[in-house]
Amino acid sequence: MRLQVSPSGRATCRTCETRIERGALRVAATTLLHDQTVERYHHLACLVEDDPNGAMVAMLAAPPELRSAAERLLARNTGFLTAVAHAAAAKVAAVAASDAEFDDATEAVLEQLAANPREAGPLSVLQDQLQERGLPRGELIALELAKAPETARLVELKRQLWPPVKDVRVTWGTGFLRTMSVMVRDEASAGAVEQALRHPSARLLEELSLQRWVGALPTLPASLRRLDLQWCEGAGASVEAQPRLQHLQLNHVEDAAVMRSASLQSLECGPDVVAAPLAQLVPRVSTLVFQAPESIEVLAAAGLLKQARVLVLSQVWNESVLDALAQTGGSWDLLVYPRLRPNESQCRLLQRLARRSAVSLSTGVAEWVMHTARPEWGLGRVRARTAAAIEVEFESGVRTFAPNASVLMGVEGVWIGS
């Protein structure tokens, strides 16, 4: 949402369907229509009645001279102007609070925590530092380290430290946000993403999912482990700056060739990723998750099939993908396919393709499982199962899930490679 002066008088207000006169204040709303970015215009006064939140976003982002003109135009709408003033004051207070929350001592601990945001020792140190200064994040960390139940006090602390943001969904870790998922609908929500990622509560963010982002990525936290980009354009160049990024998902990203990362270990891609020498750009990637069979030729041309040790075939429903893999002449330590029920000849083919094992996944929890959203964790053995939780041991460590966790897929069959 952008507040501006109408330059020509040719645009029509999408609220009242009348012309916006030249020199009048209008709000330009950027949105996606059939995968194209378009602008629609509204009289400021019309938008205040139809979408006061959108009008407020435009007012808060406007330069001082335009905001003053808008306040004169809306002088009779005292309720809206009061809400804008409160929002502006809250924005200033939030910036001041974020600047004051972390000093040199806490910054040193945050740098340590970026390597492992869940490490209890540094979190305890940070808790003490913040509580000594009477800051609410210190109390939140203390309650969560003590595994306190979700009381009204916990809810209130989280509300203080993270006000809800439209189109931004989050989950909490210990004292900081752990995951963030965003659907970018227009320019206003793109601006909200940038503000959200700069928020103090996002300092130790581990996972970020962006849908329909256009342009270079905003500055991302150095703690980021997982990045999912869906229907994004021009987002690749910033990935190299993420020193701890382990898993990257690309769906319909046009410039995959610039997705350079020395830390990346797992790559998930849709059918439209451009063929490029990606193996040179992501030398540590050992797990590939892809849609078959279209992606096989692309990934082979990119050098990634030869490099990978684990293949997860996310949409296998017939033998064509196995034939295509056989034609590459490659073999892999582990092959995972969720839908195919192989016959005897296909089992023999799987034994040639998989040096160690090939597994078929099914719904439900068996002795061996995989996490469908975290294929880089590999196979996990179920260590304990109770009415309250399922405990699974992956190569990367033991993790606990709800007893009805839909993300766990049981291993239906195992074929040991030759």
Secondary structure, 3 states (H helix, E strand, C coil): CEEEECCCCCCEECCCCCECCCCCEEEEEEEEECCEEEEEEEEHHHHHHHCHHHHHHHHHHCCHHHHHHHHHHCCCCHHHHHHHHHHHHHHHHHHHHHHHHCCHHHHHHHHHHHHCCCCHHHHHHHHHHHHHCCCHHHHHHHHHHCCCCCCHHHHHHHHHHCCCECCEEEEECCCCEEEEEEECCEHHHHHHHHHHHHCHHHCCCCEEEEECCECCCCCCCCCCCEEEEECCECCHHHHHHCCCCCEEEEECCCCHHHCCCCCCCEEEECCCCCCCCHHHHCCCCCEEEECCCHHHHHHHHCCHHHHCCEEEECCCCCCHHHHHHHHHCCCEEEEEECCCCCCHHHHHHHHHHEEEEEEEEECCCCCEEEECCCHHHCCEEEEEECCCCEEEEECCEEEEECCCCCCEEEEEEEEECC
